[in-house]
Structures are given as structure tokens and as C-alpha cells.
Amino acid sequence: MGLKRKDLLEIRTLEPAEIVTILDTAASMKEIASREIKKVPALRGKTVVNLFLEPSTRTRTSFEIAGKWLSADVVNVSGSSSSVVKGETLMDTAKNLEAMSPDCVVIRHSASGAPHMLARALRCSIINAGDGMHEHPTQALLDLLTIREKRGHLDGLSVAIVGDIRHSRVARSNIWGMRKTGMSVTVAGPPTLIPPGIEELGVKVTYRLEDAIRDVDIVMMLRLQQERMTGGYIPSLREYARLWGLSLDKLRAARDDVLIMHPGPVNRGIELSPEVADGPYSVILDQVANGVAVRMALLYLLVGRGGEAGEPGGVPA
Amino acid sequence: MNLVVRNGRVIDPANGLDAPGDVLILDGLVSRVGPKLQAPAATPTVDAGGRVVTPGLIDIHVHLREPGHEYKETIASGTRAAAAGGFTAVACMANTSPVNDTRAVTDYILAQARAGGLVRVYPIGAVTRGLKGTELAELGELAEAGCVAYSDDGRPVMNSALLRRALEYAQTFGKPIISHAEDATLAEGGVMHEGSISTDLGLRGIPAAAEEILVARDIALAELTGHRVHIAHVSTTAAVRLLRDAKARGVPVTGEVTPHHLLLTDEAMRSYDANAKMAPALRPKRDVEACREALADGTLDAIATDHAPHALTDKEVELDQAANGVIGLETAAALCLTHLVREGVLDLPTLITRLTVGPARVLDLPGGSLTPGAPGDVTILDLERAHTIDPARFYSRSRNTPFGGRACVGAPWMTVVGGRIVMREGTLA
């Protein structure tokens, strides 16, 4: 049971069965994190390049740890240290990397579609670690893994995704992933931050936080980029926090067993009050922990022997 | 140059002609059209039996990139592409480097066209100096130098007061202003049509309203000043509706549409292919349908390619950074014959109208008809020729087309400029 594809570019084109495969594999990877010696030989002799052309701490570290626990050689290339700042094009950078025969390039880029361009040009596997406003597939997969762990299943659950939907790759990947796994999705935020035609992705839209969070199983709060004010999307952070921030007070409208998620990094006091971020409903740190497991699973399935028939080598069944 | 084209189906919409016959060109001008014409001894003869003979096709919207961006296209290479595509005349936009906002640049373009151009070249001057949208270019001098119209194409003139003055001032010289109608504040940062697909792809969208707003403004200013505005590359349902209404009221306004806006939708962006990135953006199917209807009913006067050559280095980059536009001179006729005529959107005489007399009237150009005394420009079409578009064989310096690999039936077979054969069966003279 593997993935019959070279790359992971987006959730949109994944089969539901592939999502289940990734989540199952990730669940089995979690055992490694609990070991004294966190190392298995599954990717020994494989090279993974983390090409991060946009700032990232969490995702890059997560991919790096995932690769290292699987014994891959992991090389990090970041925007500031790459030749991109010297005027080299993305395509040239990619072709130069390819000449060094990596088995996988993990790319984070500010332009939507950049991983697709790489995937067409390079023979090795490409994993999208977030492209512009398009998708962040590994984030959605770790979110699904977290929900499945907490609730035991995905099918039939309801979720509200709240905030800057327009600019959010996390929202897009999660919408696809949640719809494909049988969840119902409501998006909410100021109308300026709800992109046109989002209903065609199979979601409900509301402009009021209180309406969105009532009776849902999960509330996912998105990070508000502070520069959105200058684009005229919102008048002030203060007003955004007041209307769209999730405080303990507003949380009373939600169910008692609601899960609060956030892809990080959290703007405390803007989209989430500290009491909610650190409160009993919050599974934010579970998300981070599951990020490593999901990325191990993907590296294993795309680059390791998980992509072929047969038993995984050195990985717990 | 003398030439007689015999036995073709001659379609000359300007004269209401669609009949078998001959076309006689003497001294570079159309002499007569009719059955079994007598020609002077030793006149070269072309047998157009089984083919369609039309006035030379005219493209009133191309970018020849010279001076300044010769790595994308030159006047020589662009006119070779035109000849290969059945066009006998092109009007070239002012966004060169330097901008065509002075006589010196116009002179240079015309000199290069005389030296190495294979088809007729009509320069379009800038409306504003440096296309900056702040001061008028010397419109009088540009007209004297040979510019046939004014346009800041690629950059809408956002200052309505300035555009009003330009329209008033241009009346002296009788040259229309061509408007790239796209509200720059709404379009800023956008790379495609705003809708469910841009949302899905996470690409910044440009709402159709950006075009509608400026078309409405341009029509209002044409009405205010009484001077003619030509709307370049119309792409939306609303723009078509505004144009139709304005024309019915007698406002001096015309419009053109590109082959890509007639054939492609915003679905083409799904692959993140920079060859689907253009301004205005590719629109949803309903807008394509509206443009097709408007072309059929004459609301849109002309098909123009907006031939916009770009090198691979301008296109093979992240979509946000990729240049706008596609080339069209070598594919337009074949695509229109295949997808508009064969699929019943237009009948053949209407297509010919929109590629000949229609554009000629928009810019008041000689040509576009086979009236005796007109330029001896003829295009011969082979409606049956099946072929596949192969960018590797283009005469243009650039290859940025979204139509590579597309199967077509119908192609230009011969291009004649002033009685001289410049293209025969796809190969240049």
C-alpha cells in the first residue's frame, strides 16, 4: 500500500484512499517519537533537500526532523542563503539542485504553483511545504491526523475555519482534505477575507464568528497576517480581534467538547486569546507533534520503500 | 508588382462579394476582380482553385518589441510571423523601449519596416509620454510621422481628465485612441480572472468589473468629446453589453477581441502555465460566449491577436512574476477557421470581415478590401488543410503560445503584399 505518485503538490488531486494511507502510515510513525533512540534506517542513503524560499520555522524543522529520524541526509537551503538572492531563477536553482541527485525536494515558496513548476522540471519527488495562497498539504494532513486521533474518525464531523480564508493555503488544503474525508466545513471571516466562489469548493460561508462556531466539532482559527490592514481588508487589528478573535467569552457559544486548532504561529490576543490558545480545548501542540509524523509518512511513502510493494523496512507495522 | 490569382472563391466583404473568380493586381494595387480576367502578358499567375481568396488579413494589435526588446521579437521577425500567418498588415503598439512617443521612434520603426519588414507596418503612438499617464505625448507630431492611432496599451490611462484631453486634442488629427480598459487599482497584483478557479488555485484575481468600469468610462468620454475610442481586447460580458448599447446610441466606439479570449477560459490556468497568463485575463465560459456572440453580431468589429512575444526567461518563472501575453500571428487564422467557422460560431464571410475590412475601418487603414485601387494585398486560405500547431516551426522569435499541439483544419496558404508573394504554403518567400 503506497502512493502511486511522484510528488505531493496538493490535496485537491489526492484520492480519499491515499489520504487514509498517509494518515495510517503517519499514525504508525508516531511510535518512533516515543523511542529512546529516535532513528530508523528507512531512508538511509536518500537525500532530502529542504528548499525554503519563504521564512518558516515550524514546517522546516518538522521536515528536517522527519528526514533525520528516517536516516535520510537532509540539506536545508533557505531564502537568505540561496543563490535566489543573487538573481538566479527558481528553475535554475532547481536544475542545479537536481544535478546533485537528491531524492526529494521539499519546497516552500511565496508563489502559488511554484512546486508544480518544479515537479514538471525535476525527476525527483517534490513535496509542497506551502505555496503562496494555494495549498499547504502537509498541514492539512497533520490536522486530519490530529482530529482523527482526538475523535476516532473523520467522517461526519463538522468544522468551522475562521479568519483570513482569502490568503490562506492552510484553509484551501484543509477544505479539500476535510471534504474528501466526509467532514462538513463552514468558513467564516470578514467578507473582504472570504475569496469569491469559495462555495464551489463545497463549503458553507458565514460572516459571523458566533454563527460559525455553534455546534461544530472543531474550530480552526487562522493566523491573521498583520499587513492585511494596509490592503484595506480590515480597518484595524483591534476591530478584527473584537469581531473575529476567539475569546473564552465567545467560546461559550461552542460545544463543550469542541477542539480548537491553529496552524501557528499564533497572534495571541488577535485571532486567539491566550486563555483559549492554552486552554483545555486547544490541540495546537498536538498538531505540531503530528506534523513530524505526517512528514515522515510522506517521505517514506514517496521516497522510501513505502512507495513500492512490500513490507516497510525498519518501520513499525 | 503584377499578379493574377485565378479560380479561387473570392470573398470580399467590403464589396459584398462571395463568388468564384480572379483577382488582378497591377503595379501593387488591386486592378480588377471578376471571372476570367484578361491579364497583361507575362503576368505571374497563381492558381487558387479550391481555395478562398480574401483581402489581406489585418492585425491591428501586435507588439513587435523593436526598439528595445529585440530578444523577444524584431520588426523583421514579427512581420515574418505575420506573413506566415496570412497577415499582410499589422499595427504595432507603442510599449517599446524607448516608448514610441516621439517622431524619432516612429521614424525608426518605419525605417526598420522598410528595410526588413515582410508585411505593412502601421505604428501606434503613445497617448502619454513614456506611457506614464501624466502628460500627453506630442500627438500631432506622431500623426505626421505616420502613427495611425494612439495607445498606452498595457497600461490603462487611469487619469480620466487626461484621457479626455487626449481625445479632444486628437480630433485635429483624426486618429482614434485605443484603450487597454482595465482599472489598474482593481487589477493590481492580479494574475488571472477572479472567480472560483483563482480561489481554488490561490492566485490573485482580477474581477471582471475592472474591465467593465474602464469600458464604461471610455464610452462616456467618447460621448463627451465626440472622438473615437477603440476598446482593445474586450473580454467580458459586461464590456460587450456596454459596447452594444453605446453603438446603438451612435457613440463613436469600436471593439476588438483576441483569438485566445474566443477559445480559452480561465480553466487554462489550472496547470499554472504562464502561457495562460495575460491581460486581460482569460475569462469563464459565459464571457467567452458573450464575446463570440458580439463578434458575430458586429458589436466587436475586429479580431486582433495582441501578439505579445516573450522569451522563455520571461515566462518560465513563478506565475506572479511571469510576463503577460501570448503570441498569435501564426495561429490566429488557423484557430479561427477551425474553432469559429467549422464549429458554426461565425460563417466564413463574417470571419473574413472581422479580419479585413473590420480592422481596416477601426484604424482607417488602406486595405481590407479588393476595391480597385486598394493595396494589392491578398490572403489565400486552404480550408481543408489538417495540421497541428507546432511552435518549433514559428517564424516569431518567441514561442509563448498556449495552443502548441492543437489540431487545426484550415490554414493560410498564400500571403500577397502589394502583388508580391511573401508566403506560399506556410513557407516564406
Interface residues (C-beta under 8 A of the other chain):
Chain A: R12 T89 L90 M91 H109 S110 A111 S112 G113 A114 H116 M117 D131 G132 M133 H134 E135 R169 R172 P195 P196 G197 I198 E200 L201
Chain B: E194 G195 S196 I197 S198 T199 D200 L201 G202 L203 R204 G205 P207 S271 Y272 T313 E316 V317 E318 L319 D320 Q321
